[in-house]
């Protein structure tokens, strides 16, 4: 330790009467008067108690030796971590979100932890394979689809802060009777990409949160039928993505990664198995301006519109740069989206002759993902308009698409990052 004595104003001097010279001061003989100023004071050499008292009564000059280094006082411990819970509380303190939304997001993170554990133990716990039922989308339900839906629903119900929940696995939204305060509307796909479960390929959960809306059960009398309540709930759930308060997804892969936006950028939290907590690992994620990856199921190429075929052919054209786009397709929306958001490029699920509106659901998949894309500097499009401006007409409609990031490639055309069920006439 080295202390530097610098001139100080007289008001910063403490006077004691003594004949000892200040030149004998040791740099280690310091006393702290506040958190920033250090004072250097001598002790007597010779060691008797009487001499020390006499010295104190005699008059030693104690001088400020400078301010404590700011870096030392604010040095961050290598053990300090920012958990999702702590991060949410900080956003609440800053007035970005309220306490009710904090509880809802915490309950969603708990559901994701449980589902992540189930996914990792799927083959051990005999949770692979088909359940034997078909969901509202006409798809065979996996065992984990059913279990994940129950886990997600139970966590949201027990939070006491959700008024309506709507799952991709359910026919209609459900009004939550356990709500104590707060009527947030939560839409979710409990396990996206479940067809990959048996092969241990990445899967994920997707969610979106809308503003509280009291109209669902307002003016519904005691004699109201279940159909009346159901209709009001559906009307209130079918909101455009521009009304989203928060959206995110959790990816179950080599790591369990929770990605979230509350309208102030995109943040990623990785589950630390040592603590059982999501820990902040990436802040303010931005989609790279120049991407080089496209993710489409080209097995359906012959079923696509001619304009879309031309678009895809252009992606494969090396152009003057001599570098065509590379194909990367997992078949899991969350996995493909996450990679594209980090590396840049385009993800698409176009409509074709078999699926006139594509297969991605606007409410549960396209709107939340487009919200994240825009927060990360990208764009979401159905080929004709912004996804977040599309008004859902039914709870399980799939007329949607997503995500672009404008950027010229070789001076020719822009780059689209999105799910595109509808044909694109040109690259914007």
C-alpha positions as CSV (number, residue, x, y, z in Angstrom):
1,X,0.0,0.0,0.0
2,X,1.3,3.4,-0.9
3,X,-0.2,6.6,0.5
4,X,0.5,9.9,-1.1
5,X,0.4,13.1,1.0
6,X,-1.1,16.0,-0.9
7,X,-1.7,19.6,0.2
8,X,-5.1,20.1,1.8
9,X,-7.1,23.2,2.9
10,X,-6.7,24.1,6.5
11,X,-10.3,23.0,7.2
12,X,-9.2,19.4,6.6
13,X,-6.5,19.5,9.3
14,X,-7.0,18.1,12.8
15,X,-4.7,19.8,15.3
16,X,-3.1,18.1,18.3
17,X,-0.3,19.6,20.3
18,X,2.9,17.7,20.1
19,X,6.5,18.1,19.2
20,X,6.7,15.1,17.0
21,X,7.6,15.7,13.4
22,X,5.1,14.7,10.7
23,X,8.0,13.4,8.7
24,X,8.0,10.3,10.9
25,X,4.5,9.3,9.8
26,X,4.1,5.8,8.5
27,X,1.8,5.5,5.5
28,X,0.0,2.6,7.3
29,X,-1.0,4.8,10.3
30,X,-4.3,6.1,9.0
31,X,-7.7,6.7,10.3
32,X,-10.9,7.2,8.2
33,X,-13.0,10.3,8.7
34,X,-15.4,9.4,5.9
35,X,-15.7,6.9,3.1
36,X,-13.4,8.9,0.7
37,X,-10.8,10.8,2.8
38,X,-7.9,9.1,4.6
39,X,-6.1,10.8,7.5
40,X,-2.5,9.9,8.5
41,X,-1.6,10.2,12.2
42,X,1.5,9.1,14.0
43,X,1.8,6.9,17.1
44,X,4.7,7.3,19.5
45,X,7.7,5.1,19.2
46,X,9.0,3.8,22.5
47,X,5.7,2.2,23.4
48,X,4.7,3.4,26.9
49,X,1.1,4.1,27.6
50,X,2.0,7.4,29.3
51,X,4.0,8.6,26.3
52,X,1.0,7.8,24.0
53,X,-1.4,9.8,26.2
54,X,1.1,12.6,26.4
55,X,1.4,12.7,22.6
56,X,-2.3,12.9,22.2
57,X,-2.4,15.8,24.6
58,X,0.6,17.4,23.0
59,X,-0.4,18.2,19.5
60,X,0.0,15.9,16.5
61,X,-1.0,17.2,13.1
62,X,-3.1,14.7,11.2
63,X,-3.3,15.4,7.5
64,X,-5.5,14.1,4.7
65,X,-3.6,11.9,2.4
66,X,-6.1,11.9,-0.5
67,X,-9.3,10.2,-1.5
68,X,-9.8,6.5,-1.4
69,X,-9.6,5.1,-4.9
70,X,-13.2,5.0,-6.4
71,X,-12.4,1.7,-8.1
72,X,-11.6,0.0,-4.8
73,X,-14.8,1.1,-3.1
74,X,-16.9,0.0,-6.1
75,X,-15.0,-3.1,-7.0
76,X,-17.4,-5.8,-8.0
77,X,-17.0,-9.2,-6.3
78,X,-16.3,-12.1,-8.6
79,X,-19.1,-13.9,-6.7
80,X,-21.7,-11.2,-7.5
81,X,-24.4,-12.4,-9.9
82,X,-27.6,-10.8,-11.2
83,X,-30.5,-13.2,-10.9
84,X,-33.8,-12.9,-12.8
85,X,-35.6,-12.3,-9.5
86,X,-33.2,-9.5,-8.6
87,X,-33.4,-8.0,-12.1
88,X,-37.2,-8.0,-11.9
89,X,-37.2,-6.3,-8.5
90,X,-34.9,-3.7,-9.9
91,X,-37.2,-3.0,-12.8
92,X,-40.1,-2.7,-10.3
93,X,-38.1,-0.2,-8.2
94,X,-37.5,1.8,-11.3
95,X,-41.2,1.9,-12.2
96,X,-40.8,-0.1,-15.4
97,X,-43.1,-2.8,-14.3
98,X,-45.5,-3.2,-11.3
99,X,-45.4,-5.7,-8.5
100,X,-48.2,-7.8,-10.1
101,X,-46.3,-8.3,-13.4
102,X,-43.2,-9.2,-11.4
103,X,-45.1,-12.0,-9.8
104,X,-46.5,-13.2,-13.1
105,X,-43.0,-13.3,-14.7
106,X,-41.6,-15.1,-11.7
107,X,-44.3,-17.7,-11.9
108,X,-43.5,-18.2,-15.6
109,X,-39.8,-18.7,-14.8
110,X,-40.8,-21.3,-12.2
111,X,-42.8,-23.2,-14.8
112,X,-39.9,-23.1,-17.2
113,X,-37.6,-24.5,-14.5
114,X,-40.0,-27.4,-14.0
115,X,-40.4,-28.0,-17.7
116,X,-36.7,-27.9,-18.3
117,X,-36.2,-30.6,-15.7
118,X,-38.9,-32.7,-17.2
119,X,-37.3,-32.3,-20.7
120,X,-33.9,-33.4,-19.4
121,X,-35.4,-36.5,-17.8
122,X,-37.9,-37.3,-20.5
123,X,-36.4,-40.6,-21.6
124,X,-35.7,-41.6,-18.0
125,X,-39.2,-40.8,-16.8
126,X,-40.9,-42.4,-19.8
127,X,-42.2,-39.0,-21.0
128,X,-41.2,-39.6,-24.7
129,X,-43.6,-40.7,-27.4
130,X,-47.2,-39.7,-28.2
131,X,-49.9,-39.3,-25.6
132,X,-52.6,-40.7,-27.9
133,X,-54.6,-37.6,-28.3
134,X,-54.8,-34.8,-30.9
135,X,-54.7,-31.1,-29.9
136,X,-56.8,-28.3,-31.2
137,X,-54.3,-27.8,-34.0
138,X,-54.9,-31.3,-35.3
139,X,-51.4,-32.4,-34.2
140,X,-50.6,-35.5,-32.2
141,X,-49.9,-34.5,-28.6
142,X,-46.7,-35.7,-27.1
143,X,-46.7,-36.8,-23.4
144,X,-44.6,-33.8,-22.5
145,X,-47.1,-31.5,-24.3
146,X,-49.8,-32.5,-21.9
147,X,-47.6,-32.3,-18.8
148,X,-46.0,-29.0,-19.8
149,X,-49.4,-27.4,-20.4
150,X,-50.5,-28.5,-16.9
151,X,-47.3,-27.2,-15.3
152,X,-47.6,-23.8,-17.1
153,X,-51.3,-23.4,-16.2
154,X,-50.8,-24.4,-12.6
155,X,-48.0,-21.9,-12.1
156,X,-50.0,-19.1,-13.6
157,X,-53.1,-20.0,-11.6
158,X,-51.2,-20.2,-8.3
159,X,-49.6,-16.7,-8.9
160,X,-53.0,-15.2,-8.2
161,X,-52.2,-12.4,-10.6
162,X,-53.6,-13.7,-13.9
163,X,-57.2,-13.1,-15.1
164,X,-57.1,-15.1,-18.3
165,X,-54.8,-17.7,-19.6
166,X,-54.8,-19.1,-23.1
167,X,-52.7,-22.1,-24.2
168,X,-52.0,-23.4,-27.6
169,X,-53.0,-26.8,-26.4
170,X,-56.4,-25.7,-25.3
171,X,-59.5,-25.0,-27.3
172,X,-60.5,-21.8,-25.6
173,X,-59.0,-19.3,-23.0
174,X,-59.7,-19.9,-19.4
175,X,-60.8,-17.3,-16.8
176,X,-58.7,-17.8,-13.7
177,X,-60.8,-18.1,-10.5
178,X,-57.8,-18.0,-8.2
179,X,-56.9,-14.4,-9.2
180,X,-56.5,-12.3,-6.0
181,X,-55.4,-9.1,-7.7
182,X,-54.3,-8.2,-11.2
183,X,-56.0,-9.5,-14.3
184,X,-53.1,-10.0,-16.7
185,X,-53.8,-12.0,-19.8
186,X,-51.1,-14.6,-20.5
187,X,-50.9,-16.6,-23.8
188,X,-48.4,-19.4,-24.1
189,X,-47.2,-22.3,-26.1
190,X,-46.1,-24.6,-23.3
191,X,-43.7,-26.8,-25.3
192,X,-42.8,-25.7,-28.8
193,X,-40.9,-28.2,-31.0
194,X,-42.1,-31.2,-29.0
195,X,-41.7,-33.4,-32.1
196,X,-37.9,-33.1,-31.4
197,X,-38.2,-34.5,-27.8
198,X,-37.5,-38.1,-28.7
199,X,-34.3,-37.1,-30.5
200,X,-33.2,-34.8,-27.6
201,X,-33.2,-31.8,-29.9
202,X,-33.8,-28.3,-28.4
203,X,-37.4,-27.3,-27.6
204,X,-38.8,-24.3,-25.8
205,X,-41.8,-22.5,-24.2
206,X,-43.1,-19.2,-25.6
207,X,-45.3,-16.6,-23.8
208,X,-46.8,-13.2,-24.2
209,X,-48.5,-11.0,-21.5
210,X,-51.2,-8.4,-22.3
211,X,-52.6,-5.6,-20.2
212,X,-55.3,-6.3,-17.6
213,X,-58.7,-6.1,-19.0
214,X,-61.8,-6.1,-16.8
215,X,-64.2,-6.4,-19.7
216,X,-63.9,-10.2,-19.9
217,X,-66.2,-10.7,-16.9
218,X,-67.7,-7.2,-16.6
219,X,-71.4,-7.0,-16.7
220,X,-71.7,-10.8,-16.6
221,X,-74.6,-11.5,-14.3
222,X,-75.2,-14.5,-12.1
223,X,-77.5,-15.9,-14.8
224,X,-74.8,-15.7,-17.5
225,X,-74.1,-18.9,-19.3
226,X,-70.6,-20.4,-19.6
227,X,-70.7,-19.6,-23.3
228,X,-71.2,-15.9,-22.5
229,X,-68.1,-15.9,-20.3
230,X,-66.1,-17.9,-22.8
231,X,-67.0,-15.5,-25.6
232,X,-65.9,-12.4,-23.6
233,X,-62.6,-14.1,-22.7
234,X,-61.9,-14.9,-26.4
235,X,-62.6,-11.4,-27.4
236,X,-60.2,-10.0,-24.8
237,X,-57.5,-12.5,-25.6
238,X,-57.5,-11.7,-29.3
239,X,-55.4,-8.5,-29.1
240,X,-52.8,-7.4,-31.6
241,X,-49.2,-7.9,-30.6
242,X,-48.7,-4.1,-30.3
243,X,-50.6,-4.4,-27.0
244,X,-48.0,-6.7,-25.5
245,X,-46.5,-5.7,-22.2
246,X,-43.9,-8.4,-22.1
247,X,-42.9,-11.5,-24.1
248,X,-40.3,-14.1,-24.0
249,X,-39.3,-17.7,-24.4
250,X,-37.4,-20.4,-22.6
251,X,-35.1,-22.7,-24.6
252,X,-34.3,-26.2,-23.3
253,X,-31.1,-27.2,-24.9
254,X,-27.5,-27.7,-23.6
255,X,-28.4,-24.8,-21.3
256,X,-31.8,-23.6,-20.2
257,X,-32.0,-20.0,-21.4
258,X,-34.8,-17.6,-20.5
259,X,-35.1,-14.7,-22.9
260,X,-37.3,-11.8,-21.9
261,X,-38.4,-8.3,-23.0
262,X,-40.5,-5.9,-21.0
263,X,-40.3,-3.2,-23.7
264,X,-36.8,-2.0,-22.8
265,X,-34.6,-4.3,-24.9
266,X,-34.0,-8.1,-24.8
267,X,-32.3,-9.9,-22.0
268,X,-31.1,-13.5,-21.6
269,X,-30.8,-15.4,-18.4
270,X,-29.2,-18.8,-18.1
271,X,-30.3,-21.3,-15.5
272,X,-27.4,-22.0,-13.1
273,X,-28.0,-25.6,-11.8
274,X,-25.7,-24.9,-8.8
275,X,-28.1,-22.2,-7.5
276,X,-31.3,-23.2,-9.2
277,X,-31.6,-19.6,-10.4
278,X,-31.7,-17.9,-13.8
279,X,-28.6,-15.6,-14.0
280,X,-28.3,-12.6,-16.3
281,X,-25.9,-13.6,-19.1
282,X,-26.7,-11.2,-22.0
283,X,-28.0,-7.6,-21.9
284,X,-29.7,-5.6,-24.6
285,X,-29.3,-8.2,-27.3
286,X,-29.3,-6.8,-30.9
287,X,-29.7,-8.8,-34.1
288,X,-26.5,-8.4,-36.2
289,X,-27.0,-6.0,-39.0
290,X,-25.5,-8.4,-41.5
291,X,-26.7,-12.0,-41.3
292,X,-25.7,-15.0,-43.4
293,X,-28.1,-17.8,-42.3
294,X,-31.6,-18.7,-43.5
295,X,-33.9,-21.2,-41.8
296,X,-36.7,-22.6,-43.9
297,X,-38.1,-26.1,-44.4
298,X,-37.1,-26.4,-48.0
299,X,-38.7,-29.8,-48.2
300,X,-41.9,-27.9,-49.1
301,X,-40.2,-25.9,-51.8
302,X,-42.3,-27.3,-54.6
303,X,-45.5,-26.3,-52.7
304,X,-44.5,-22.7,-52.4
305,X,-45.6,-19.7,-54.4
306,X,-43.4,-18.9,-57.4
307,X,-42.5,-15.5,-55.9
308,X,-41.3,-17.1,-52.7
309,X,-39.3,-19.7,-54.7
310,X,-37.6,-16.8,-56.5
311,X,-36.8,-15.2,-53.1
312,X,-35.2,-18.4,-51.8
313,X,-33.2,-18.8,-55.0
314,X,-31.9,-15.3,-54.5
315,X,-30.7,-16.2,-51.0
316,X,-28.6,-19.0,-52.5
317,X,-27.1,-16.7,-55.1
318,X,-23.5,-15.9,-54.1
319,X,-23.8,-12.5,-55.8
320,X,-20.8,-10.2,-56.2
321,X,-19.6,-11.1,-52.7
322,X,-19.3,-14.8,-53.6
323,X,-21.0,-15.8,-50.3
324,X,-24.5,-17.2,-50.4
325,X,-26.6,-17.6,-47.3
326,X,-26.1,-20.9,-45.4
327,X,-29.0,-23.1,-44.5
328,X,-29.6,-24.0,-40.9
329,X,-32.9,-25.5,-39.8
330,X,-33.6,-27.3,-36.5
331,X,-37.4,-27.5,-36.9
332,X,-37.9,-25.9,-33.4
333,X,-39.1,-22.3,-33.6
334,X,-37.4,-21.3,-30.3
335,X,-34.1,-22.9,-31.3
336,X,-34.0,-21.4,-34.8
337,X,-35.2,-18.0,-33.6
338,X,-32.6,-17.9,-30.8
339,X,-29.8,-18.7,-33.2
340,X,-31.0,-16.2,-35.8
341,X,-31.4,-13.4,-33.2
342,X,-27.8,-14.0,-32.1
343,X,-26.2,-14.6,-35.5
344,X,-28.4,-12.6,-37.8
345,X,-30.3,-13.8,-40.8
346,X,-33.8,-14.9,-41.6
347,X,-36.3,-17.5,-40.3
348,X,-39.4,-18.4,-42.2
349,X,-42.3,-20.7,-42.1
350,X,-44.2,-20.0,-45.4
351,X,-47.6,-20.9,-46.3
352,X,-47.9,-23.5,-49.1
353,X,-50.5,-25.4,-51.0
354,X,-51.3,-27.7,-48.0
355,X,-51.2,-25.0,-45.3
356,X,-52.8,-21.9,-46.8
357,X,-51.9,-19.7,-43.8
358,X,-48.8,-21.5,-42.6
359,X,-48.6,-23.4,-39.4
360,X,-47.3,-20.8,-36.9
361,X,-50.0,-19.4,-34.6
362,X,-50.3,-15.6,-34.5
363,X,-51.3,-15.3,-30.8
364,X,-48.9,-17.9,-29.2
365,X,-45.8,-17.8,-31.5
366,X,-45.7,-15.0,-34.1
367,X,-46.7,-12.0,-32.0
368,X,-44.4,-12.8,-29.0
369,X,-41.5,-13.6,-31.3
370,X,-42.1,-10.5,-33.4
371,X,-42.2,-8.4,-30.2
372,X,-38.8,-9.8,-29.3
373,X,-37.4,-9.3,-32.8
374,X,-38.4,-5.6,-32.8
375,X,-36.9,-5.1,-29.4
376,X,-33.7,-6.6,-30.7
377,X,-33.6,-4.3,-33.7
378,X,-35.3,-6.6,-36.2
379,X,-38.7,-6.7,-37.8
380,X,-41.6,-9.1,-38.1
381,X,-43.7,-9.4,-41.3
382,X,-46.3,-11.6,-42.9
383,X,-44.9,-10.5,-46.3
384,X,-47.4,-7.6,-46.4
385,X,-47.5,-5.9,-43.0
386,X,-46.1,-5.7,-39.6
387,X,-47.0,-8.8,-37.5
388,X,-47.7,-6.7,-34.4
389,X,-50.4,-4.8,-36.2
390,X,-52.4,-7.9,-37.2
391,X,-55.6,-8.3,-35.3
392,X,-56.2,-12.0,-34.4
393,X,-59.7,-13.1,-35.4
394,X,-59.6,-16.4,-33.6
395,X,-57.6,-17.8,-30.7
396,X,-55.8,-20.5,-32.7
397,X,-55.4,-18.7,-36.1
398,X,-52.2,-19.3,-37.9
399,X,-52.4,-16.4,-40.4
400,X,-49.1,-14.8,-39.3
401,X,-45.5,-14.3,-40.0
402,X,-42.5,-12.4,-38.5
403,X,-39.2,-10.7,-38.2
404,X,-37.0,-8.6,-40.4
405,X,-33.8,-6.7,-40.1
406,X,-33.3,-4.3,-43.0
407,X,-29.9,-4.5,-44.5
408,X,-28.8,-4.5,-48.1
409,X,-26.8,-7.5,-49.3
410,X,-24.3,-6.8,-52.1
411,X,-26.4,-3.6,-52.8
412,X,-29.2,-5.8,-54.2
413,X,-31.9,-6.2,-51.7
414,X,-32.7,-6.1,-48.0
415,X,-32.6,-8.9,-45.6
416,X,-35.7,-10.4,-44.0
417,X,-35.6,-12.2,-40.7
418,X,-39.0,-13.8,-40.3
419,X,-41.7,-16.4,-40.5
420,X,-43.4,-15.9,-43.7
421,X,-46.6,-17.9,-44.3
422,X,-47.7,-15.5,-47.1
423,X,-45.7,-14.9,-50.2
424,X,-43.2,-12.0,-50.5
425,X,-43.3,-10.2,-53.8
426,X,-39.9,-8.7,-53.3
427,X,-37.2,-8.3,-50.8
428,X,-37.5,-5.0,-49.1
